[in-house]
Amino acid sequence: DGGITQSPKYLFRKEGQNVTLSCEQNLNHDAMYWYRQDPGQGLRLIYYSQIVNDFQKGDIAEGYSVSREKKESFPLTVTSAQKNPTAFYLCASSFGGPETQYFGPGTRLLVL
Amino acid sequence: SQQGEEDPQALSIQEGENATMNCSYKTSINNLQWYRQNSGRGLVHLILIRSNEREKHSGRLRVTLDTSKKSSSLLITASRAADTASYFCATDAKGGSEKLVFGKGTKLTVNP
């Protein structure tokens, strides 16, 4: 069953804590993306990766970090430097370029 | 770096009516895509239209693209309550951008 998965569905972060959101795909896609969505808003690009071991900053990368050690996986770490992390985080993948992106179900991050 | 802008922000119609949403963008594009998002879920790709295409159909969906006006419209015919969702347009930018830029979306409510 091909698809893209995100975990956990809900994540709670304490002050000063780093948390990591998981994103895995078995679609054999080269490109992967992380977006942030705030209530009533569109998607803003945090980071993206076109190939393994390479990634680029998106529009709002400050306070976030990523790694791309495997084609299937693109975890996002929300660091303590991100002062307003409460949002819905969406991961997507594609064959690359400005083509169709396939989205995971999202992770909602809340601050305790 | 918002590219697409949907209009209206919200639309409420009765089941069986048609729903039309519009998207305007600023720079030349290679393609334009429409996505749907049910509340609290990931985005689902609906349709992609390339810059050299003027109209595309998929089931009850009809998308038009007017590159001279830098605008696109999404028509959903014979709407159903299950069409209730937010609809986003996404554009790339000519010049080889591998990123998509999403608008803020139109929230469609179809009343039974």
gemmi code that builds the backbone of each chain (N, CA, C; Angstrom):
import gemmi

chains = {
    "A": [
        ("ASP", (0.849, -1.185, 0.000), (0.000, 0.000, 0.000), (0.888, 1.240, 0.000)),
        ("GLY", (1.012, 1.887, -1.161), (1.920, 3.018, -1.264), (1.347, 4.257, -0.635)),
        ("GLY", (2.230, 5.083, -0.065), (1.732, 6.311, 0.517), (2.793, 7.048, 1.295)),
        ("ILE", (2.351, 8.079, 1.964), (3.235, 8.897, 2.774), (2.638, 9.000, 4.173)),
        ("THR", (3.433, 8.713, 5.174), (2.935, 8.684, 6.545), (3.660, 9.706, 7.397)),
        ("GLN", (2.944, 10.233, 8.362), (3.517, 11.161, 9.323), (3.165, 10.679, 10.727)),
        ("SER", (4.107, 10.860, 11.625), (3.816, 10.536, 13.028), (4.598, 11.481, 13.928)),
        ("PRO", (4.051, 11.741, 15.133), (2.726, 11.334, 15.571), (1.640, 12.228, 14.983)),
        ("LYS", (0.396, 11.928, 15.292), (-0.703, 12.757, 14.817), (-0.765, 14.055, 15.630)),
        ("TYR", (-0.520, 13.930, 16.943), (-0.456, 15.090, 17.836), (0.864, 15.036, 18.588)),
        ("LEU", (1.460, 16.201, 18.806), (2.737, 16.277, 19.506), (2.704, 17.491, 20.420)),
        ("PHE", (3.158, 17.278, 21.650), (3.157, 18.353, 22.618), (4.602, 18.721, 22.940)),
        ("ARG", (4.881, 19.993, 22.923), (6.246, 20.449, 23.180), (6.272, 21.314, 24.421)),
        ("LYS", (7.257, 21.055, 25.267), (7.458, 21.899, 26.437), (8.434, 23.014, 26.077)),
        ("GLU", (8.410, 24.060, 26.865), (9.304, 25.200, 26.659), (10.755, 24.739, 26.602)),
        ("GLY", (11.487, 25.194, 25.591), (12.912, 24.882, 25.509), (13.242, 23.504, 24.966)),
        ("GLN", (12.223, 22.780, 24.549), (12.434, 21.399, 24.103), (12.513, 21.335, 22.577)),
        ("ASN", (13.372, 20.462, 22.073), (13.358, 20.145, 20.644), (12.440, 18.946, 20.438)),
        ("VAL", (11.683, 18.952, 19.374), (10.847, 17.797, 19.044), (11.042, 17.452, 17.577)),
        ("THR", (10.894, 16.167, 17.259), (11.090, 15.709, 15.884), (9.823, 15.084, 15.338)),
        ("LEU", (9.444, 15.533, 14.138), (8.284, 15.015, 13.432), (8.781, 14.063, 12.347)),
        ("SER", (8.110, 12.929, 12.251), (8.536, 11.905, 11.313), (7.747, 11.992, 10.011)),
        ("CYS", (8.419, 11.732, 8.893), (7.772, 11.651, 7.594), (8.441, 10.538, 6.796)),
        ("GLU", (7.640, 9.578, 6.348), (8.150, 8.441, 5.582), (7.289, 8.247, 4.340)),
        ("GLN", (7.947, 7.913, 3.213), (7.191, 7.636, 1.993), (7.740, 6.392, 1.313)),
        ("ASN", (6.822, 5.626, 0.704), (7.252, 4.441, -0.059), (6.797, 4.557, -1.509)),
        ("LEU", (6.764, 5.785, -1.994), (6.337, 6.071, -3.368), (7.520, 6.156, -4.325)),
        ("ASN", (8.720, 5.946, -3.807), (9.950, 6.055, -4.588), (10.149, 7.473, -5.150)),
        ("HIS", (9.658, 8.451, -4.407), (9.811, 9.838, -4.831), (11.185, 10.366, -4.435)),
        ("ASP", (11.751, 11.187, -5.318), (13.042, 11.794, -5.009), (12.903, 13.001, -4.089)),
        ("ALA", (11.851, 13.786, -4.290), (11.721, 15.066, -3.581), (10.771, 14.934, -2.387)),
        ("MET", (11.114, 15.634, -1.313), (10.261, 15.687, -0.132), (10.234, 17.105, 0.405)),
        ("TYR", (9.117, 17.441, 1.055), (8.867, 18.820, 1.462), (8.234, 18.857, 2.858)),
        ("TRP", (8.520, 19.919, 3.592), (7.821, 20.204, 4.840), (7.158, 21.572, 4.734)),
        ("TYR", (5.862, 21.591, 5.112), (5.083, 22.818, 5.120), (4.527, 23.053, 6.518)),
        ("ARG", (4.296, 24.322, 6.799), (3.598, 24.701, 8.017), (2.282, 25.360, 7.608)),
        ("GLN", (1.205, 25.023, 8.346), (-0.094, 25.631, 8.062), (-0.662, 26.182, 9.366)),
        ("ASP", (-0.938, 27.461, 9.386), (-1.584, 28.102, 10.522), (-3.077, 28.231, 10.232)),
        ("PRO", (-3.917, 28.353, 11.274), (-5.380, 28.354, 11.078), (-5.827, 29.346, 10.010)),
        ("GLY", (-6.644, 28.860, 9.077), (-7.195, 29.709, 8.034), (-6.181, 30.202, 7.025)),
        ("GLN", (-5.020, 29.611, 7.040), (-3.951, 30.078, 6.148), (-3.571, 29.009, 5.136)),
        ("GLY", (-2.798, 29.433, 4.168), (-2.257, 28.480, 3.206), (-1.035, 27.788, 3.774)),
        ("LEU", (-0.291, 27.123, 2.908), (0.889, 26.388, 3.321), (2.130, 27.228, 3.089)),
        ("ARG", (3.017, 27.196, 4.047), (4.302, 27.876, 3.887), (5.421, 26.845, 3.941)),
        ("LEU", (6.343, 26.956, 3.016), (7.404, 25.960, 2.859), (8.507, 26.183, 3.882)),
        ("ILE", (8.850, 25.114, 4.623), (9.891, 25.206, 5.636), (11.232, 24.755, 5.048)),
        ("TYR", (11.287, 23.530, 4.572), (12.474, 22.949, 3.963), (12.025, 22.014, 2.853)),
        ("TYR", (12.909, 21.779, 1.896), (12.650, 20.756, 0.899), (13.959, 20.095, 0.501)),
        ("SER", (13.807, 18.892, -0.051), (14.967, 18.095, -0.437), (14.680, 17.456, -1.788)),
        ("GLN", (15.592, 17.639, -2.728), (15.411, 17.063, -4.064), (16.081, 15.689, -4.182)),
        ("ILE", (17.125, 15.476, -3.391), (17.830, 14.190, -3.412), (18.361, 13.888, -2.022)),
        ("VAL", (18.753, 12.648, -1.838), (19.314, 12.233, -0.551), (20.559, 13.050, -0.227)),
        ("ASN", (20.717, 13.364, 1.060), (21.885, 14.103, 1.569), (21.963, 15.540, 1.070)),
        ("ASP", (20.848, 16.064, 0.599), (20.810, 17.462, 0.180), (19.446, 18.050, 0.505)),
        ("PHE", (19.418, 19.286, 1.004), (18.154, 19.947, 1.283), (18.364, 21.453, 1.232)),
        ("GLN", (17.256, 22.165, 1.020), (17.318, 23.623, 0.909), (16.297, 24.264, 1.836)),
        ("LYS", (16.614, 25.459, 2.279), (15.672, 26.213, 3.099), (14.518, 26.702, 2.244)),
        ("GLY", (13.334, 26.695, 2.858), (12.179, 27.301, 2.227), (12.019, 28.727, 2.722)),
        ("ASP", (10.766, 29.159, 2.823), (10.493, 30.547, 3.172), (10.567, 30.831, 4.663)),
        ("ILE", (10.396, 29.787, 5.491), (10.336, 30.021, 6.939), (11.182, 28.989, 7.685)),
        ("ALA", (12.450, 28.839, 7.322), (13.311, 27.783, 7.873), (13.828, 28.072, 9.290)),
        ("GLU", (13.791, 29.310, 9.709), (14.383, 29.652, 11.009), (13.690, 28.910, 12.149)),
        ("GLY", (14.506, 28.252, 13.006), (13.958, 27.515, 14.137), (13.639, 26.065, 13.813)),
        ("TYR", (13.930, 25.648, 12.588), (13.690, 24.265, 12.158), (14.973, 23.669, 11.597)),
        ("SER", (15.082, 22.336, 11.643), (16.183, 21.651, 10.972), (15.669, 20.336, 10.411)),
        ("VAL", (16.353, 19.836, 9.374), (15.947, 18.588, 8.719), (17.184, 17.760, 8.419)),
        ("SER", (16.949, 16.505, 8.049), (17.998, 15.641, 7.522), (17.374, 14.775, 6.429)),
        ("ARG", (18.210, 14.301, 5.520), (17.722, 13.409, 4.459), (18.801, 12.350, 4.206)),
        ("GLU", (18.846, 11.409, 5.127), (19.851, 10.340, 5.049), (19.366, 9.175, 4.212)),
        ("LYS", (18.049, 9.027, 4.083), (17.463, 7.966, 3.278), (16.428, 8.574, 2.340)),
        ("LYS", (16.242, 7.950, 1.209), (15.277, 8.462, 0.227), (13.868, 8.483, 0.821)),
        ("GLU", (13.579, 7.496, 1.671), (12.221, 7.334, 2.162), (11.862, 8.270, 3.316)),
        ("SER", (12.853, 8.895, 3.935), (12.616, 9.560, 5.209), (13.110, 10.997, 5.212)),
        ("PHE", (12.333, 11.887, 5.811), (12.682, 13.313, 5.835), (12.175, 13.905, 7.156)),
        ("PRO", (12.828, 13.621, 8.278), (12.348, 14.118, 9.560), (12.597, 15.606, 9.745)),
        ("LEU", (11.669, 16.234, 10.451), (11.755, 17.674, 10.742), (11.892, 17.858, 12.249)),
        ("THR", (12.903, 18.606, 12.671), (13.068, 18.946, 14.081), (12.663, 20.394, 14.305)),
        ("VAL", (11.757, 20.585, 15.251), (11.367, 21.927, 15.653), (12.208, 22.261, 16.873)),
        ("THR", (13.086, 23.195, 16.738), (14.027, 23.485, 17.820), (13.449, 24.501, 18.799)),
        ("SER", (14.127, 24.661, 19.897), (13.687, 25.626, 20.918), (13.791, 27.062, 20.398)),
        ("ALA", (14.518, 27.257, 19.310), (14.637, 28.598, 18.722), (13.367, 29.028, 18.002)),
        ("GLN", (12.483, 28.082, 17.724), (11.202, 28.402, 17.072), (10.237, 28.840, 18.170)),
        ("LYS", (9.994, 30.116, 18.238), (9.244, 30.681, 19.367), (7.737, 30.522, 19.251)),
        ("ASN", (7.246, 30.255, 18.077), (5.809, 30.101, 17.884), (5.533, 28.827, 17.084)),
        ("PRO", (5.766, 27.657, 17.675), (5.711, 26.419, 16.899), (4.327, 25.825, 16.728)),
        ("THR", (3.334, 26.349, 17.438), (1.992, 25.765, 17.368), (1.442, 25.914, 15.959)),
        ("ALA", (1.203, 24.800, 15.295), (0.738, 24.807, 13.910), (0.467, 23.375, 13.471)),
        ("PHE", (-0.044, 23.247, 12.272), (-0.261, 21.950, 11.618), (0.865, 21.770, 10.612)),
        ("TYR", (1.605, 20.667, 10.727), (2.770, 20.436, 9.880), (2.460, 19.340, 8.867)),
        ("LEU", (2.708, 19.644, 7.616), (2.418, 18.724, 6.523), (3.687, 18.372, 5.776)),
        ("CYS", (3.845, 17.096, 5.515), (4.955, 16.586, 4.722), (4.404, 16.158, 3.371)),
        ("ALA", (5.175, 16.347, 2.333), (4.752, 15.952, 0.998), (5.933, 15.374, 0.241)),
        ("SER", (5.634, 14.635, -0.817), (6.694, 14.107, -1.673), (6.245, 14.176, -3.124)),
        ("SER", (7.217, 14.146, -4.015), (6.913, 14.174, -5.448), (8.096, 13.590, -6.209)),
        ("PHE", (7.912, 13.425, -7.513), (9.018, 12.957, -8.345), (10.025, 14.072, -8.616)),
        ("GLY", (9.701, 15.256, -8.167), (10.643, 16.357, -8.312), (10.087, 17.438, -9.206)),
        ("GLY", (10.657, 18.620, -9.085), (10.197, 19.736, -9.897), (8.815, 20.183, -9.467)),
        ("PRO", (8.194, 21.034, -10.230), (6.894, 21.584, -9.843), (5.737, 20.667, -10.229)),
        ("GLU", (5.871, 19.406, -9.923), (4.864, 18.431, -10.293), (3.970, 18.091, -9.103)),
        ("THR", (3.046, 17.184, -9.312), (2.079, 16.814, -8.284), (2.761, 16.384, -7.003)),
        ("GLN", (2.295, 16.938, -5.891), (2.816, 16.535, -4.590), (1.771, 15.691, -3.864)),
        ("TYR", (2.264, 14.708, -3.138), (1.405, 13.807, -2.378), (1.655, 14.086, -0.904)),
        ("PHE", (0.579, 14.320, -0.179), (0.690, 14.780, 1.196), (0.404, 13.682, 2.209)),
        ("GLY", (1.091, 13.777, 3.349), (0.774, 12.954, 4.482), (-0.423, 13.533, 5.227)),
        ("PRO", (-0.857, 12.844, 6.295), (-2.052, 13.280, 7.031), (-1.798, 14.440, 7.996)),
        ("GLY", (-0.527, 14.789, 8.229), (-0.219, 15.941, 9.070), (0.048, 15.597, 10.524)),
        ("THR", (0.801, 16.472, 11.170), (1.055, 16.410, 12.616), (0.691, 17.755, 13.207)),
        ("ARG", (-0.131, 17.709, 14.248), (-0.502, 18.962, 14.925), (0.404, 19.123, 16.137)),
        ("LEU", (1.157, 20.207, 16.162), (2.086, 20.479, 17.261), (1.494, 21.529, 18.181)),
        ("LEU", (1.470, 21.190, 19.458), (0.923, 22.098, 20.465), (1.970, 22.344, 21.544)),
        ("VAL", (1.949, 23.519, 22.108), (2.921, 23.878, 23.141), (2.263, 23.810, 24.510)),
        ("LEU", (2.922, 23.108, 25.446), (2.384, 23.001, 26.801), (2.769, 24.222, 27.623)),
    ],
    "B": [
        ("SER", (6.314, 34.652, 0.125), (6.439, 34.632, -1.340), (5.177, 34.017, -1.931)),
        ("GLN", (4.008, 34.562, -1.542), (2.750, 34.013, -2.010), (2.597, 34.301, -3.487)),
        ("GLN", (2.198, 33.298, -4.227), (2.041, 33.441, -5.671), (0.564, 33.447, -6.023)),
        ("GLY", (-0.158, 32.389, -5.581), (-1.568, 32.283, -5.908), (-2.435, 32.906, -4.832)),
        ("GLU", (-3.558, 33.453, -5.269), (-4.500, 34.065, -4.347), (-5.894, 33.610, -4.745)),
        ("GLU", (-6.583, 32.866, -3.855), (-7.903, 32.349, -4.198), (-9.000, 33.351, -3.865)),
        ("ASP", (-10.073, 33.225, -4.577), (-11.219, 34.104, -4.390), (-12.475, 33.324, -4.741)),
        ("PRO", (-13.545, 33.313, -3.916), (-13.637, 34.026, -2.645), (-12.900, 33.283, -1.528)),
        ("GLN", (-12.806, 33.897, -0.362), (-12.191, 33.226, 0.782), (-13.104, 32.131, 1.303)),
        ("ALA", (-14.413, 32.364, 1.224), (-15.381, 31.373, 1.687), (-16.578, 31.393, 0.760)),
        ("LEU", (-17.188, 30.208, 0.586), (-18.311, 30.048, -0.320), (-19.264, 29.030, 0.291)),
        ("SER", (-20.547, 29.384, 0.372), (-21.546, 28.474, 0.923), (-22.654, 28.295, -0.097)),
        ("ILE", (-22.929, 27.036, -0.461), (-23.935, 26.757, -1.483), (-24.800, 25.578, -1.050)),
        ("GLN", (-25.869, 25.324, -1.795), (-26.724, 24.179, -1.534), (-26.285, 23.010, -2.399)),
        ("GLU", (-26.539, 21.827, -1.878), (-26.235, 20.611, -2.630), (-26.894, 20.676, -4.006)),
        ("GLY", (-26.177, 20.262, -5.017), (-26.699, 20.273, -6.377), (-26.299, 21.504, -7.167)),
        ("GLU", (-25.946, 22.571, -6.474), (-25.503, 23.782, -7.172), (-24.055, 23.620, -7.620)),
        ("ASN", (-23.649, 24.510, -8.515), (-22.257, 24.537, -8.959), (-21.453, 25.494, -8.079)),
        ("ALA", (-20.179, 25.181, -7.891), (-19.289, 26.039, -7.109), (-18.128, 26.462, -7.991)),
        ("THR", (-17.850, 27.753, -8.004), (-16.722, 28.267, -8.782), (-15.761, 29.005, -7.865)),
        ("MET", (-14.497, 28.628, -7.966), (-13.437, 29.280, -7.198), (-12.389, 29.796, -8.175)),
        ("ASN", (-11.804, 30.918, -7.837), (-10.828, 31.542, -8.718), (-9.466, 31.654, -8.057)),
        ("CYS", (-8.447, 31.688, -8.893), (-7.076, 31.817, -8.407), (-6.349, 32.801, -9.310)),
        ("SER", (-5.713, 33.791, -8.727), (-4.890, 34.713, -9.518), (-3.445, 34.586, -9.050)),
        ("TYR", (-2.530, 34.773, -9.951), (-1.110, 34.648, -9.615), (-0.328, 35.767, -10.276)),
        ("LYS", (0.932, 35.890, -9.892), (1.674, 37.101, -10.266), (2.685, 36.898, -11.399)),
        ("THR", (3.385, 35.764, -11.391), (4.467, 35.612, -12.379), (4.145, 34.484, -13.349)),
        ("SER", (4.875, 34.396, -14.418), (4.672, 33.327, -15.396), (4.873, 31.966, -14.740)),
        ("ILE", (4.137, 30.989, -15.213), (4.160, 29.673, -14.588), (4.385, 28.579, -15.616)),
        ("ASN", (4.822, 27.413, -15.127), (4.866, 26.214, -15.956), (3.550, 25.460, -15.851)),
        ("ASN", (3.023, 25.373, -14.638), (1.739, 24.719, -14.443), (1.040, 25.270, -13.214)),
        ("LEU", (-0.230, 24.960, -13.096), (-1.031, 25.365, -11.950), (-1.785, 24.133, -11.467)),
        ("GLN", (-1.847, 23.962, -10.162), (-2.506, 22.780, -9.610), (-3.580, 23.215, -8.621)),
        ("TRP", (-4.591, 22.373, -8.495), (-5.616, 22.547, -7.471), (-5.573, 21.357, -6.517)),
        ("TYR", (-5.691, 21.676, -5.225), (-5.698, 20.666, -4.172), (-6.924, 20.884, -3.294)),
        ("ARG", (-7.356, 19.811, -2.635), (-8.452, 19.876, -1.679), (-7.942, 19.450, -0.317)),
        ("GLN", (-8.461, 20.081, 0.732), (-8.096, 19.708, 2.085), (-9.360, 19.622, 2.938)),
        ("ASN", (-9.659, 18.419, 3.403), (-10.721, 18.269, 4.384), (-10.178, 18.706, 5.743)),
        ("SER", (-11.055, 19.150, 6.604), (-10.660, 19.746, 7.877), (-9.728, 18.833, 8.670)),
        ("GLY", (-8.548, 19.357, 9.023), (-7.618, 18.604, 9.841), (-6.887, 17.482, 9.140)),
        ("ARG", (-6.941, 17.462, 7.813), (-6.307, 16.389, 7.044), (-5.242, 16.951, 6.106)),
        ("GLY", (-4.543, 16.046, 5.432), (-3.572, 16.464, 4.429), (-4.259, 16.896, 3.149)),
        ("LEU", (-3.470, 17.481, 2.243), (-4.032, 17.917, 0.962), (-4.088, 16.754, -0.017)),
        ("VAL", (-5.099, 16.808, -0.879), (-5.256, 15.809, -1.918), (-5.210, 16.523, -3.259)),
        ("HIS", (-4.375, 16.011, -4.164), (-4.250, 16.622, -5.487), (-5.506, 16.368, -6.300)),
        ("LEU", (-6.027, 17.411, -6.950), (-7.209, 17.279, -7.789), (-6.869, 17.282, -9.267)),
        ("ILE", (-6.115, 18.283, -9.696), (-5.899, 18.433, -11.133), (-4.696, 19.346, -11.371)),
        ("LEU", (-3.966, 19.082, -12.429), (-2.835, 19.914, -12.845), (-3.099, 20.381, -14.254)),
        ("ILE", (-2.923, 21.669, -14.503), (-3.090, 22.215, -15.852), (-1.807, 22.929, -16.234)),
        ("ARG", (-1.308, 22.631, -17.407), (-0.036, 23.214, -17.846), (-0.285, 24.543, -18.542)),
        ("SER", (0.764, 25.327, -18.655), (0.624, 26.693, -19.160), (0.148, 26.735, -20.609)),
        ("ASN", (0.334, 25.640, -21.355), (-0.116, 25.632, -22.760), (-1.518, 25.022, -22.909)),
        ("GLU", (-2.177, 24.737, -21.787), (-3.538, 24.213, -21.805), (-4.497, 25.299, -21.348)),
        ("ARG", (-5.722, 25.254, -21.866), (-6.720, 26.273, -21.515), (-7.823, 25.719, -20.630)),
        ("GLU", (-8.072, 24.420, -20.759), (-9.168, 23.824, -20.003), (-8.872, 22.354, -19.774)),
        ("LYS", (-9.300, 21.868, -18.607), (-9.107, 20.464, -18.297), (-10.275, 19.979, -17.450)),
        ("HIS", (-10.683, 18.724, -17.678), (-11.809, 18.162, -16.950), (-11.367, 16.915, -16.212)),
        ("SER", (-11.997, 16.692, -15.057), (-11.804, 15.447, -14.331), (-13.069, 15.181, -13.539)),
        ("GLY", (-13.902, 14.273, -14.053), (-15.167, 13.991, -13.378), (-16.034, 15.239, -13.312)),
        ("ARG", (-16.429, 15.648, -12.101), (-17.262, 16.848, -11.936), (-16.437, 18.132, -11.845)),
        ("LEU", (-15.139, 18.028, -12.030), (-14.253, 19.189, -11.940), (-13.921, 19.710, -13.332)),
        ("ARG", (-13.927, 21.051, -13.430), (-13.484, 21.683, -14.665), (-12.559, 22.832, -14.272)),
        ("VAL", (-11.367, 22.816, -14.819), (-10.384, 23.863, -14.526), (-10.083, 24.614, -15.809)),
        ("THR", (-10.034, 25.933, -15.719), (-9.616, 26.757, -16.847), (-8.377, 27.554, -16.435)),
        ("LEU", (-7.603, 27.907, -17.432), (-6.386, 28.689, -17.200), (-6.300, 29.776, -18.260)),
        ("ASP", (-6.153, 31.006, -17.810), (-5.985, 32.138, -18.712), (-4.640, 32.781, -18.379)),
        ("THR", (-3.617, 32.456, -19.140), (-2.273, 32.943, -18.813), (-2.145, 34.446, -19.104)),
        ("SER", (-2.977, 34.980, -19.997), (-2.899, 36.414, -20.267), (-3.403, 37.218, -19.079)),
        ("LYS", (-4.371, 36.655, -18.354), (-4.906, 37.324, -17.166), (-4.272, 36.795, -15.882)),
        ("LYS", (-3.394, 35.808, -16.029), (-2.759, 35.165, -14.871), (-3.840, 34.722, -13.876)),
        ("SER", (-4.773, 33.939, -14.375), (-5.837, 33.477, -13.496), (-6.317, 32.093, -13.908)),
        ("SER", (-6.908, 31.397, -12.946), (-7.468, 30.073, -13.165), (-8.769, 29.977, -12.388)),
        ("SER", (-9.668, 29.114, -12.856), (-10.881, 28.873, -12.101), (-11.109, 27.373, -11.965)),
        ("LEU", (-11.685, 26.997, -10.845), (-12.074, 25.612, -10.581), (-13.583, 25.587, -10.427)),
        ("LEU", (-14.233, 24.794, -11.270), (-15.681, 24.640, -11.214), (-15.993, 23.233, -10.741)),
        ("ILE", (-16.806, 23.131, -9.709), (-17.316, 21.835, -9.252), (-18.798, 21.819, -9.599)),
        ("THR", (-19.204, 20.896, -10.442), (-20.604, 20.844, -10.843), (-21.382, 19.886, -9.942)),
        ("ALA", (-22.685, 20.147, -9.827), (-23.586, 19.285, -9.060), (-22.967, 18.926, -7.706)),
        ("SER", (-22.689, 19.936, -6.921), (-21.940, 19.728, -5.672), (-22.681, 18.816, -4.695)),
        ("ARG", (-21.881, 18.167, -3.850), (-22.398, 17.258, -2.825), (-21.888, 17.708, -1.469)),
        ("ALA", (-22.538, 17.294, -0.415), (-22.080, 17.649, 0.934), (-20.637, 17.200, 1.151)),
        ("ALA", (-20.250, 16.090, 0.527), (-18.886, 15.570, 0.677), (-17.836, 16.461, 0.016)),
        ("ASP", (-18.266, 17.431, -0.793), (-17.311, 18.372, -1.402), (-16.898, 19.468, -0.420)),
        ("THR", (-17.542, 19.526, 0.724), (-17.184, 20.515, 1.741), (-15.731, 20.344, 2.140)),
        ("ALA", (-14.933, 21.382, 1.917), (-13.485, 21.322, 2.141), (-12.901, 22.685, 1.809)),
        ("SER", (-11.607, 22.817, 2.027), (-10.876, 23.994, 1.545), (-10.153, 23.617, 0.261)),
        ("TYR", (-10.128, 24.542, -0.681), (-9.527, 24.288, -1.980), (-8.403, 25.294, -2.200)),
        ("PHE", (-7.239, 24.770, -2.579), (-6.043, 25.592, -2.758), (-5.527, 25.488, -4.183)),
        ("CYS", (-5.081, 26.615, -4.707), (-4.324, 26.550, -5.950), (-2.842, 26.634, -5.599)),
        ("ALA", (-2.023, 26.043, -6.421), (-0.574, 26.050, -6.214), (0.096, 26.272, -7.556)),
        ("THR", (1.083, 27.121, -7.550), (1.803, 27.421, -8.778), (3.296, 27.256, -8.564)),
        ("ASP", (3.973, 26.981, -9.642), (5.416, 27.034, -9.632), (5.762, 28.385, -10.247)),
        ("ALA", (6.978, 28.607, -10.553), (7.355, 29.812, -11.282), (8.264, 29.380, -12.417)),
        ("LYS", (8.058, 29.939, -13.576), (8.936, 29.600, -14.701), (10.359, 29.987, -14.341)),
        ("GLY", (11.291, 29.325, -14.942), (12.685, 29.564, -14.597), (13.237, 28.410, -13.818)),
        ("GLY", (12.484, 27.312, -13.800), (13.015, 26.086, -13.213), (12.802, 25.934, -11.734)),
        ("SER", (11.892, 26.686, -11.155), (11.661, 26.522, -9.717), (11.124, 25.135, -9.432)),
        ("GLU", (11.703, 24.476, -8.429), (11.219, 23.157, -8.060), (10.216, 23.235, -6.926)),
        ("LYS", (9.847, 24.449, -6.536), (8.919, 24.608, -5.422), (7.535, 24.943, -5.930)),
        ("LEU", (6.531, 24.600, -5.124), (5.173, 25.073, -5.352), (4.867, 26.151, -4.335)),
        ("VAL", (4.076, 27.117, -4.738), (3.637, 28.161, -3.817), (2.119, 28.083, -3.739)),
        ("PHE", (1.600, 27.958, -2.521), (0.171, 27.768, -2.308), (-0.501, 29.074, -1.908)),
        ("GLY", (-1.748, 29.229, -2.361), (-2.559, 30.336, -1.900), (-3.161, 30.033, -0.543)),
        ("LYS", (-4.012, 30.945, -0.050), (-4.617, 30.767, 1.272), (-5.885, 29.929, 1.229)),
        ("GLY", (-6.394, 29.671, 0.061), (-7.513, 28.746, -0.065), (-8.886, 29.374, -0.056)),
        ("THR", (-9.840, 28.625, -0.607), (-11.271, 28.950, -0.538), (-11.934, 27.875, 0.292)),
        ("LYS", (-12.664, 28.290, 1.323), (-13.372, 27.320, 2.155), (-14.781, 27.156, 1.600)),
        ("LEU", (-15.064, 25.961, 1.083), (-16.361, 25.664, 0.473), (-17.220, 24.870, 1.447)),
        ("THR", (-18.430, 25.333, 1.666), (-19.404, 24.594, 2.463), (-20.593, 24.270, 1.567)),
        ("VAL", (-20.911, 22.977, 1.454), (-22.068, 22.537, 0.681), (-23.113, 22.043, 1.665)),
        ("ASN", (-24.226, 22.745, 1.702), (-25.286, 22.424, 2.658), (-26.251, 21.393, 2.077)),
        ("PRO", (-26.567, 20.348, 2.838), (-27.450, 19.292, 2.318), (-28.895, 19.772, 2.216)),
    ],
}
model = gemmi.Model(1)
for chain_id, residues in chains.items():
    chain = gemmi.Chain(chain_id)
    for i, (resn, *xyz) in enumerate(residues, 1):
        res = gemmi.Residue()
        res.name, res.seqid = resn, gemmi.SeqId(i, " ")
        for name, pos in zip(("N", "CA", "C"), xyz):
            atom = gemmi.Atom()
            atom.name, atom.element = name, gemmi.Element(name[0])
            atom.pos, atom.b_iso = gemmi.Position(*pos), 0.0
            res.add_atom(atom)
        chain.add_residue(res)
    model.add_chain(chain)
structure = gemmi.Structure()
structure.add_model(model)
structure.setup_entities()
